[in-house]
């Protein structure tokens, strides 16, 4: 479903932001144009498993931890919690500092514990 893929995209983007990388940084590491990274993060281009693995390597993120967070986000209760945490994080970010990255790392940890 669209909601489920949207949850994946949020985690994908957050993996990059958590390590302070730009789309251009990821593109350089992957050896692809920056537009590829943008299209993947926006959902215009869907990623296969091998591309996701390369992406996570490029942003120095652990595959297993990412998949656990994604699993927690996609489970029925987890998806609702995840979407509410994302909404809350975006709302708080807009109030406090519009340029700050959304702090979803802690939210993903909470989802794993469900």
Secondary structure by P-SEA (a helix, b strand, c coil): caaaaaaaaaaaaaaaaaacccaaaaaaaacccaaaaaaaaaccccccaaaaaaaaaaacccaaaaaaaaaaaacaaaaaaaaaaaaaaaaaaaaccccccccaaaaaaaaaac
